[in-house]
């Protein structure tokens, strides 16, 4: 880490984070409706929003995003999973 990162805090490319997360969600065949999901990032904190049918899908989406960011070498602060379960 550089002197500036230590002094001023880490910097993140929020646009790339959202792009990579969105692309990874859309590319996963086990995710039902990726267009119903919202991905945002502010200062490296990625937030997932939307409604999903099952807890398993909620967890899968978070895992897919984290794996994609790691594989792409994109630095991020944390992931906030605010996905809600659909009422039945």
C-alpha positions in Angstrom: 0.0 0.0 0.0 1.3 3.4 -0.8 1.9 6.3 1.6 -1.2 8.1 0.3 -3.4 5.0 0.7 -2.3 4.7 4.3 -2.7 8.4 5.0 -5.9 9.2 3.1 -7.5 5.8 3.0 -7.9 3.3 0.2 -9.3 4.3 -3.1 -11.8 2.2 -5.1 -13.1 2.2 -8.6 -16.8 2.0 -7.9 -17.8 2.0 -11.6 -15.6 -1.1 -12.3 -16.9 -2.8 -9.1 -20.5 -2.3 -10.1 -19.8 -3.4 -13.7 -18.0 -6.6 -12.7 -20.6 -7.5 -10.1 -23.5 -6.9 -12.6 -21.7 -8.9 -15.3 -21.1 -11.8 -13.0 -24.7 -11.9 -11.8 -26.0 -11.8 -15.4 -23.6 -14.5 -16.4 -24.7 -17.0 -13.8 -27.4 -19.4 -15.1 -28.6 -20.3 -11.6 -29.7 -16.7 -10.8 -33.3 -16.4 -11.8 -33.9 -12.8 -12.8 -30.7 -10.7 -12.7 -32.6 -7.6 -14.1 -34.5 -7.4 -10.9 -31.4 -6.8 -8.9 -29.6 -3.5 -8.1 -25.9 -3.3 -7.5 -24.3 -0.1 -6.2 -20.9 0.8 -4.8 -19.8 3.8 -2.8 -16.2 4.1 -1.7 -15.7 0.4 -2.2 -18.8 -0.7 -0.2 -20.9 -2.8 -2.6 -24.6 -3.1 -1.9 -26.9 -5.7 -3.4 -30.6 -4.9 -3.5 -33.7 -6.5 -5.0 -36.0 -9.4 -4.3 -35.1 -13.0 -4.7 -37.3 -16.1 -4.3 -35.1 -18.2 -2.0 -32.4 -17.8 0.7 -30.1 -20.0 -1.4 -30.2 -17.5 -4.3 -29.5 -14.6 -2.0 -26.4 -16.3 -0.7 -25.4 -17.5 -4.2 -25.5 -13.9 -5.6 -23.2 -12.6 -2.8 -20.8 -15.5 -3.4 -20.8 -15.0 -7.2 -20.1 -11.2 -6.8 -17.3 -11.7 -4.3 -15.6 -14.5 -6.4 -15.9 -12.3 -9.5 -14.3 -9.3 -7.8 -11.5 -11.4 -6.4 -10.8 -13.1 -9.7 -10.7 -9.7 -11.5 -8.3 -8.4 -8.9 -10.6 -5.5 -8.0 -10.1 -4.1 -4.5 -13.3 -3.6 -2.5 -14.1 -2.7 1.1 -17.0 -5.0 1.8 -20.3 -6.4 0.5 -23.7 -5.5 2.0 -26.3 -8.0 1.1 -29.7 -6.2 1.3 -31.5 -8.7 -1.0 -35.0 -9.5 0.3 -36.9 -12.7 0.1 -40.2 -12.6 -1.9 -43.3 -13.2 0.2 -45.3 -16.3 -0.6 
